Amino acid sequence: MQSEPETVCNVAISFDRCKITSVTCSCGNKDIFYCAHVVALSLYRIRKPDQVKLHLPISETLFQMNRDQLQKFVQYLITVHHTEVLPTAQKLADEILSQNSEINQVHGAPDPTAGASIDDENCWHLDEEQVQEQVKLFLSQGGYHGSGKQLNLLFAKVREMLKMRDSNGARMLTLITEQFMADPRLSLWRQQGTAMTDKYRQLWDELGALWMCIVLNPHCKLEQKASWLKQLKKWNSVDVCPWEDGNHGNELPNLTNALPQGANANQENMGQCKSLEYQHLPAHKFLEEGESYLTLAVEVALIGLGQQRIMPDGLYAQEKVCRNEEQLISKLQEIELDDTLVKIFRKQAVFLLEAGPYSGLGEVIHRESVPMHTFAKYLFTSLLPHDAELAYKTALRAMRLLVLESTAPSGDISRPHHIASVVPNRYPRWFTLSHIESQQCELASTMLTAAKGDVRRLETVLESIQKNIHSSSHIFKLAQDAFKIATLMDSLPDITLLKVSLELGLQ
């Protein structure tokens, strides 16, 4: 193929403490990322440092010149670039010769080759105007021409910057968020009372997730966090800012997109994931010996999954609760549990069972607390080979579904003439209730399977099912499951499990 004619570009790159702080190129290409010529020069400088001659700052060189040399230097400079610099040179000369000029009030003179002071901020060059233009363009395309994919690439770039502790990550995300807030469709949707598309909502979700990474960054100064908090509050106060749950009161739920069943399905969606190998990297400066980044990450994940939290109002936010939980559990399932991690599982399970109102597995929880069925099923299967008693205790505690329970008797029952009546409380709008009940059923089925041959545990699981499961179809499914487990071909029928199957079938 015939190649394009070779062009010569003039490229200038400024460095400061191993960072590219500014770039210019005569090619004129405008983009968020560096043009090929800037990249080429950067690679040349990295691979052949000896070929790029190092000079002292120009102020040092000028200091070594006498008056005649300085005059010659300036006149030659003006002669070579007279059309570009002559007006500036004449203006500066007039100001320097004027006693009262502003330039004579300042000690010394600027030197662009000297670099910044050690205390000055230094960050990678980022063309802010181009970031704003690109995001504006992608949003205006409304999901067509792969604009959603392009925005996700920008988000990936922010993640990469945060990973490298590049302060531009927060700057770039600020620019992206400002363009999202300025999207004219937000006010249009608000006026019409229509819901934004799921794809667009997912982009907003990613914005929120990235801001969470930024504000939780332990390496950031308090002043930075304070300024971000101020900025986030400012955006939040804007009338068109979308609500996290996606509901503005007049939005009807769309129940056509069923949630995937079980924690594994998301992959009592994510595409092909590469099988990752997790290793223990020693975590320095931490208190307990034997801790690694992996043990800390696992412990934080278990703490987060076990926190008691109230179910949000809107359909989208409720689906997000399920989706996020299942994504985190699927990540945990990629890790092979060793003795160190099993200790953490035991410690967290005991802590969650004994903890107060912060725990979703505590003795007392709010009626509208997000159920722990999915998480408990994962804990149960993980703990079962190592501590069966704790595994069952955790799973049985998680079986409850208080949102379907009736309220306590009303009226003063100490006086016989007051009739006590049990009045079912109003059901909150739990759009994902069918999914939650199926997860509760999965947890119960998992326990029934594991308890085969253990009369005491089977009876305990049966009691829990009878007390906590309210859906007749799920009770019938569990009766079928119990029958299948009891009559597997490779062994004699389990009489207790058959009784469980009969009890549930009758119920």
QUIUR-V902518 format. One record per residue. N is the residue number from 1. PSI is psi as a letter, one per 40 degrees, with the letter a starting at -180 (* if undefined). Layout:
{{N PSI} {N PSI}}
This chain:
{{1 i} {2 h} {3 i} {4 i} {5 i} {6 h} {7 i} {8 h} {9 i} {10 h} {11 h} {12 h} {13 h} {14 h} {15 i} {16 h} {17 f} {18 e} {19 i} {20 h} {21 e} {22 i} {23 i} {24 i} {25 h} {26 e} {27 d} {28 e} {29 h} {30 h} {31 i} {32 d} {33 i} {34 i} {35 i} {36 d} {37 d} {38 d} {39 d} {40 d} {41 d} {42 d} {43 d} {44 d} {45 d} {46 d} {47 d} {48 g} {49 d} {50 d} {51 e} {52 h} {53 h} {54 h} {55 i} {56 i} {57 i} {58 d} {59 d} {60 d} {61 d} {62 d} {63 d} {64 e} {65 i} {66 a} {67 d} {68 d} {69 d} {70 d} {71 d} {72 d} {73 d} {74 d} {75 d} {76 d} {77 d} {78 d} {79 d} {80 d} {81 f} {82 d} {83 d} {84 d} {85 e} {86 d} {87 d} {88 d} {89 d} {90 d} {91 d} {92 d} {93 d} {94 d} {95 d} {96 d} {97 e} {98 h} {99 d} {100 e} {101 i} {102 d} {103 d} {104 e} {105 e} {106 h} {107 h} {108 a} {109 i} {110 i} {111 h} {112 e} {113 e} {114 e} {115 i} {116 i} {117 i} {118 d} {119 e} {120 i} {121 h} {122 h} {123 i} {124 i} {125 h} {126 h} {127 g} {128 d} {129 d} {130 d} {131 d} {132 d} {133 d} {134 d} {135 d} {136 d} {137 d} {138 d} {139 d} {140 d} {141 e} {142 f} {143 e} {144 i} {145 f} {146 f} {147 d} {148 d} {149 d} {150 d} {151 d} {152 d} {153 d} {154 d} {155 d} {156 d} {157 d} {158 d} {159 d} {160 d} {161 d} {162 d} {163 d} {164 e} {165 f} {166 h} {167 e} {168 e} {169 d} {170 d} {171 d} {172 d} {173 d} {174 d} {175 d} {176 d} {177 d} {178 d} {179 d} {180 d} {181 d} {182 e} {183 h} {184 d} {185 d} {186 d} {187 d} {188 d} {189 d} {190 d} {191 d} {192 e} {193 f} {194 i} {195 i} {196 i} {197 i} {198 d} {199 d} {200 d} {201 d} {202 d} {203 d} {204 d} {205 d} {206 d} {207 d} {208 d} {209 d} {210 d} {211 d} {212 d} {213 d} {214 d} {215 d} {216 e} {217 h} {218 e} {219 e} {220 i} {221 i} {222 d} {223 d} {224 d} {225 d} {226 d} {227 d} {228 d} {229 d} {230 d} {231 d} {232 d} {233 d} {234 d} {235 d} {236 d} {237 e} {238 h} {239 d} {240 e} {241 h} {242 i} {243 i} {244 d} {245 e} {246 e} {247 h} {248 f} {249 d} {250 e} {251 h} {252 i} {253 i} {254 h} {255 e} {256 d} {257 g} {258 i} {259 i} {260 i} {261 h} {262 i} {263 d} {264 d} {265 d} {266 d} {267 *} {268 *} {269 d} {270 e} {271 a} {272 h} {273 h} {274 i} {275 h} {276 i} {277 h} {278 h} {279 i} {280 h} {281 h} {282 h} {283 h} {284 i} {285 e} {286 i} {287 d} {288 h} {289 i} {290 e} {291 i} {292 i} {293 d} {294 d} {295 d} {296 d} {297 d} {298 d} {299 d} {300 d} {301 d} {302 d} {303 d} {304 d} {305 d} {306 e} {307 h} {308 h} {309 i} {310 h} {311 h} {312 i} {313 d} {314 i} {315 d} {316 d} {317 d} {318 d} {319 d} {320 d} {321 d} {322 d} {323 d} {324 d} {325 d} {326 d} {327 d} {328 d} {329 d} {330 d} {331 d} {332 d} {333 e} {334 e} {335 h} {336 h} {337 h} {338 a} {339 d} {340 d} {341 d} {342 d} {343 d} {344 d} {345 d} {346 d} {347 d} {348 d} {349 d} {350 d} {351 d} {352 d} {353 d} {354 e} {355 i} {356 a} {357 e} {358 e} {359 h} {360 e} {361 e} {362 i} {363 d} {364 h} {365 i} {366 i} {367 d} {368 f} {369 i} {370 h} {371 i} {372 e} {373 d} {374 d} {375 d} {376 d} {377 d} {378 d} {379 d} {380 d} {381 d} {382 d} {383 d} {384 d} {385 e} {386 d} {387 g} {388 d} {389 d} {390 d} {391 d} {392 d} {393 d} {394 d} {395 d} {396 d} {397 d} {398 e} {399 d} {400 i} {401 g} {402 d} {403 d} {404 e} {405 i} {406 i} {407 i} {408 i} {409 h} {410 i} {411 i} {412 h} {413 e} {414 e} {415 h} {416 d} {417 e} {418 h} {419 h} {420 h} {421 h} {422 h} {423 h} {424 h} {425 i} {426 i} {427 h} {428 i} {429 g} {430 g} {431 d} {432 e} {433 d} {434 d} {435 d} {436 d} {437 d} {438 d} {439 d} {440 d} {441 d} {442 d} {443 d} {444 d} {445 d} {446 d} {447 d} {448 d} {449 d} {450 d} {451 e} {452 h} {453 e} {454 g} {455 d} {456 d} {457 d} {458 d} {459 d} {460 d} {461 d} {462 d} {463 d} {464 d} {465 d} {466 d} {467 d} {468 d} {469 h} {470 e} {471 h} {472 d} {473 d} {474 d} {475 d} {476 d} {477 d} {478 d} {479 d} {480 d} {481 d} {482 d} {483 d} {484 d} {485 d} {486 d} {487 f} {488 i} {489 d} {490 e} {491 i} {492 i} {493 h} {494 h} {495 d} {496 d} {497 d} {498 d} {499 d} {500 d} {501 d} {502 d} {503 d} {504 d} {505 d} {506 d} {507 *}}
